[in-house]
Structure formats: C-alpha cells, structure tokens
Amino acid sequence: MATNTKSSGIALALAAILIWSTLALISTRLSRISPFLILTIAFLISGFISLLRVKAWRIPLTTILVGAAGIFGYHSLYFKAFSLAPAVEANLINYLWPLLIVVLSPVILPGYHLTFRHILAALLGLTGAALIVTEGRLTIDLIYLPGYLLAFGAAVTWAVYSLLTKRLPPFGTESVSVFCLISGLLSLVIFLLTGGRVSDFQSLTITEWTLICLAGIGPLGAAFYFWDAALKRGDPRTIGSLAYLTPLLSTLNLLIFANKTLTLISGLAMILIIGGAVLGSLERQTG
C-alpha cells in the first residue's frame, strides 16, 4: 500500500510538472500585460471552486495563511524579481526551489533524512536547469542584487510552502482553491495600487483572455491541486528531484511550438535533468 501511495505521488507530481511546463509558452504571448492583471484573473478562475465548496473553507486560519502566503508570495516575488534583474539569472536562482525542497525536508519534516542519492539527484537537476536557463552563459552583476534576492526569496517561499503542507493539520486538496481565491484578490489589490485600471481588463483581446483563462485552469490552477495531492502522498525528496523536469519540458514546449532551436548545451542539460530525476525517483528500502 505504501508503494502504491508513493507511486501515485510521483504520478501526480509529474502531472503538475507537465502542466507547469506550459506556463512559459503562454507567458511569451502575454508579455505586454501586467503580471498582476494576469494573476488576478488566473487565480480568481482557479479559486472559483472555493465558492462552490463550503467544505474547502473548514480549515484553520494558520493553514489559510500558509497557503495564501505560499501561492501569492511566491508569484509576487517571482514577477518582481524579473522586473529588477535579468530574466536568465533570476530564473536560474528561482529554480533553486526543487533543490531547497530536497535539502530542507529533514529540517521541516520529522522522520526524513537526506541520502547521498537524494543530494546527487538534486545537484544533477540543478546543473541541468542552470544550463537550460543560461545556455552556458551567466553574468552576475551586483547592481541587480535586489532582484536576485527576490528570486531567492521566491525559491525559499515555494519550497517552504510545499513542505509545510505536509506539516500542517490534514486538509483536503480542495482547500487549495481557497489559497488561490485569496491570492487572486491580493493580486487585484496590488494591481490597482500599482497603477492598474479597470479599463485594462477591457483592453484585453479575445486571444489574451483565452490564454489567461487557460493559465488559470492549468499552470496557475490544476497544477497546484496536483502538486498538493502529490506532496500528501509522496516523498518530498523524490518530488523535489523530479521538479527539475519543469525547465526541461518548458524548453521542449518552446522548441516545438515557438520555433526555438535545440543547442548542444540544451541537449546536455536534458541528459543531466533526466538522469537526476530518474536517480531521485528510484525506490530505496531505507532512508
């Protein structure tokens, strides 16, 4: 039974990762729109379920605060980081979150210990993600330090949120809709406070509305539910290693649907990421 539970956790994590990998492709077609406008619409869509499921709200206030802080906090820090630092470097720092899930597991969750296999898998994934994101080129400029720090803060936020969902009093995955709804309302407040106007909603084209709705249904919606369910059933050390498949699959989507070119560096990165994911997901009787 335990093996079946772990297997279902891996399957659910892979579903979340596959859906998340579409976000970059969607984002490339929404670059002219304020990130908080996108988040407002997408999160309100993904949180709509909470208005139909009263049971979703029957959770402690602490759980609501952790959930909303995790989802809204991560995306706020993520988009702010991209406005203050070059996208490549900010994205690379952001992709520390799978590694942080692995290394913070024994710190936040009792009964978990790191093995050499978990550490090696995470480092292989990190190296591959670094190559995917930087394409072998990386320039660190201290003038962008605030952006780098925000990107690191985003990584820490998502890793801690992911692990705390296993530490909090048990709650149904449907309660993730509450986190999303609150995140949507907070995004709307930030959008309006930073100069956004109601007319900005009306200026969206049909295509943009469609893409934002797809984001709310998929990478900013269903993926959160799959991720929560995966963490409840699986080993966070294994799931953290698998998470490095996100930049790999995201790159493949861009290659297939956005006419990007596969380079030697990207090919090497794919090998490292797949190797790390496989190594991290191997079953072990102890540890």
Salt bridges, closest charged atoms under 4 A:
GLU135 OE1 - ARG137 NH2 3.21
GLU174 OE1 - ARG53 NH2 2.88
ASP200 OD1 - ARG197 NH2 3.63
GLU208 OE2 - ARG32 NE 2.61
ASP228 OD2 - LYS232 NZ 2.58
ASP235 OD2 - ARG237 NH2 2.58
